[in-house]
């Protein structure tokens, strides 16, 4: 803990719980002046290439869990930013190069992908350079492309998809 900067540094399997927020990561820095938390993994020393990471951050916010290479979150505004993120909402998997949480139920995803295939590299997915997720409501994307085996099959200028529980048409 750095008293002069009011910053806490946690290294090696850090776990933080704050109200409905939970975080697990290898490295966590919290600046109490700005109420900003930064979390990231660290390089796996057993990997000779230096590219494999360990302790990649998992952010649990209520019922949603977000995974990413680096996470920044503001406790006061409850807004955050996730680089190379992944989350699961209502049996769907969402990936993105950057995920920005602007409200408790609104996420903006840059270069996003959606699939229900649970494999590490999915057989099929919808991709869009810009997506807006309204949690437990809908996904709005423009433009949107269907990929099968990483080959674009067709595209639409925009798409609105419900992500509510139960059957929808």
C-alpha positions in Angstrom: 0.0 0.0 0.0 1.4 3.4 -1.0 0.0 5.8 1.6 1.2 9.0 -0.2 -0.6 8.1 -3.4 -3.5 6.2 -1.7 -2.9 3.2 -4.0 -3.0 -0.5 -3.2 -1.1 -3.0 -5.2 -1.9 -6.7 -5.0 0.2 -9.3 -6.7 -0.3 -13.1 -7.1 -3.9 -14.5 -7.1 -5.6 -11.4 -5.9 -9.3 -11.6 -4.9 -11.4 -8.6 -4.2 -15.0 -8.4 -3.2 -16.8 -5.0 -3.0 -20.6 -5.0 -2.6 -22.0 -6.9 -5.6 -18.6 -6.7 -7.4 -16.0 -9.5 -7.3 -12.6 -9.7 -9.0 -9.9 -12.4 -9.4 -6.7 -11.5 -11.1 -2.9 -12.0 -10.8 -2.2 -8.2 -10.5 -4.6 -5.6 -9.1 -4.0 -1.9 -8.5 -6.6 0.3 -6.8 -6.3 4.0 -6.6 -8.5 5.2 -3.8 -8.3 8.9 -4.8 -9.9 8.2 -8.2 -11.8 5.0 -7.2 -10.3 3.2 -10.2 -9.3 -0.4 -10.2 -6.9 -1.9 -12.8 -6.5 -5.6 -13.1 -4.4 -7.7 -15.4 -2.7 -11.1 -15.7 1.0 -11.7 -15.7 3.4 -13.6 -18.0 3.5 -17.3 -17.3 7.2 -18.0 -16.4 6.8 -21.7 -17.5 6.2 -20.5 -21.1 9.5 -20.0 -23.0 7.8 -17.8 -25.7 6.6 -15.3 -23.1 3.1 -15.1 -24.6 1.0 -17.2 -22.3 -0.6 -15.4 -19.4 -1.7 -16.6 -16.0 -4.2 -15.0 -13.6 -6.2 -13.3 -16.4 -8.9 -11.1 -14.7 -12.4 -12.3 -14.1 -14.9 -9.5 -13.1 -18.1 -10.7 -11.4 -20.7 -7.9 -11.4 -24.0 -9.3 -10.0 -25.1 -12.2 -12.2 -22.6 -11.4 -15.1 -19.0 -12.5 -15.4 -16.5 -10.8 -17.7 -13.2 -12.1 -18.7 -10.5 -10.0 -20.3 -6.8 -9.4 -20.7 -7.0 -6.1 -18.8 -9.9 -4.6 -16.9 -10.4 -1.0 -15.6 -13.4 -0.2 -13.4 -14.5 2.9 -11.6 -16.3 2.1 -8.2 -18.0 5.5 -8.1 -19.5 5.6 -11.6 -19.8 1.8 -11.9 -18.4 2.1 -15.4 -15.5 0.0 -16.8 -13.4 -1.0 -19.8 -12.3 -4.5 -20.7 -9.7 -5.3 -23.3 -10.1 -8.5 -25.3 -13.2 -9.4 -23.3 -15.5 -12.3 -23.1 -18.8 -12.8 -21.3 -21.7 -15.2 -21.2 -25.3 -13.8 -21.0 -28.4 -16.1 -21.3 -26.6 -19.0 -23.0 -24.8 -16.8 -25.5 -21.1 -16.1 -25.6 -20.0 -12.5 -26.4 -16.4 -11.6 -27.4 -14.9 -8.3 -28.1 -11.6 -6.5 -28.6 -12.9 -3.8 -26.2 -16.0 -3.9 -23.9 -17.1 -0.7 -22.3 -19.7 -0.8 -19.5 -21.5 2.5 -19.5 -24.5 1.6 -17.3 -25.4 -1.3 -15.1 -27.2 -2.9 -18.0 -25.6 -1.4 -21.1 -22.4 -2.6 -22.8 -20.6 -1.3 -25.9 -18.5 -3.8 -27.7 -15.9 -3.0 -30.3 -15.3 -5.7 -33.0 -17.7 -8.0 -31.2 -18.7 -11.6 -31.9 -21.7 -13.6 -30.7 -22.1 -17.3 -30.7 -23.8 -20.2 -28.8 -20.9 -22.6 -29.7 -18.9 -23.2 -26.6 -15.7 -24.2 -28.3 -12.5 -22.1 -27.9 -12.7 -21.4 -31.6 -16.4 -21.5 -32.5 -17.7 -23.1 -35.7 -20.1 -20.2 -36.4 -20.6 -16.7 -35.1 -22.1 -13.3 -35.8 -19.6 -10.5 -36.0 -19.9 -6.7 -36.0 -17.5 -3.8 -35.7 -20.0 -2.1 -33.3 -22.4 -3.8 -30.9 -24.6 -2.5 -28.1 -25.8 -5.0 -25.5 -28.7 -4.2 -23.3 -28.4 -7.0 -20.7 -31.4 -9.3 -20.5 -33.1 -7.4 -23.4 -31.4 -7.2 -26.8 -28.3 -6.8 -28.9 -28.1 -4.0 -31.5 -25.3 -4.4 -34.1 -24.4 -2.6 -37.3 -23.4 -3.9 -39.8 -23.6 -7.6 -38.9 -22.1 -10.6 -40.7 -22.6 -14.4 -40.3 -19.4 -16.4 -40.3 -19.3 -20.2 -40.7 -15.8 -21.7 -40.3 -14.4 -18.2 -40.4 -15.9 -17.6 -43.9 -18.4 -14.7 -44.1 -21.7 -16.1 -45.5 -23.9 -13.0 -45.6 -24.2 -9.6 -44.1 -26.9 -7.2 -43.1 -26.7 -3.4 -42.6 -27.9 -3.8 -39.0 -29.4 -6.4 -36.6 -31.5 -6.4 -33.5 -31.6 -9.7 -31.5 -33.5 -10.4 -28.3 -31.5 -12.0 -25.5 -34.4 -12.4 -23.1 -35.2 -15.7 -21.4 -37.8 -17.9 -23.0 -38.9 -18.3 -26.6 -38.9 -15.3 -28.9 -39.6 -14.8 -32.6 
